[in-house]
Amino acid sequence: MKSISLLNVASSIAALTVLLIALILIPEPLWTSTTIATAFGFAGAVGYIFYVPSILRRNAKITDASQLSSIGPLGAVSIVLLAASGSGFLLSLSGYQKFGLAMLIFGIGAALVLSLVLSAALKVVDSVSAKWSQPSQHVNWQNQIALLVSQSTHQDSLAKLHALQEKLRYSASDVPGGSPQDEGIQKILNLMSEGLQSDTNADLAAHLGRINGMLMQRNAYLRSVRSKA
């Protein structure tokens, strides 16, 4: 966080440095309202380059996908802004006041449009990433089975519960919308939990057999969906 704050300070210093150098080196007769405007625009574009990491940091608070997806577009925005504002500044110094002002306006407009397009795209990326990054059902099921293991005293059922835990560790992860078998597996787990509350020595073999069969169907379904994506 401190490094980002330092970069923000560097952004302000860079912009101010460019502006002061322009004030010192450019002869007073060349300073017009257009030249001043393009000088401020160019200085702001230089400062924006150092401010980009702060934007990336802000995007990272949402998802990693958002941060990675914004690196290229933000680089394009900074290049377009820098090139247009720099060209506008040089044109205004060369006496082409209208062309210089037009380039500055073009740079600012292009940067704003690209920023809005990037913002819209990142919302789509965040939405897709959120759907695919949610914990899979089998992670929750492992926790439920760990609770069943702590409750059960039936040795054969315990062995099968441990085997099911191991199988779930390597189960296919979810796809958006889940699978048709999810509800059935959850119901069976609830039934086993209810059964152990009344009898800790209950034989869970039949329930576990059904879950194993449904897990095979679930894995096949999830792999099929991914192969079509």
Secondary structure, DSSP 4 states (H G I P E B T S, - for coil): -HHHHHHHHHHHHHHHHHHHHHHHHS-GGG--HHHHHHHHHHHHHHHHHHHHHHHHHHHHTT-HHHHHHHHHHHHHHHHHHHHHHHHHHHHHHTT-HHHHHHHHHHHHHHHHHHHHHHHHHHHHHHHHHHHHHSPPHHHHHHHHHHHHHHH---HHHHHHHHHHHHHHHTSPPP-TT--TTHHHHHHHHHHHHHHHHH-TT---HHHHHHHHHHHHHHHHHHHHHHHH-
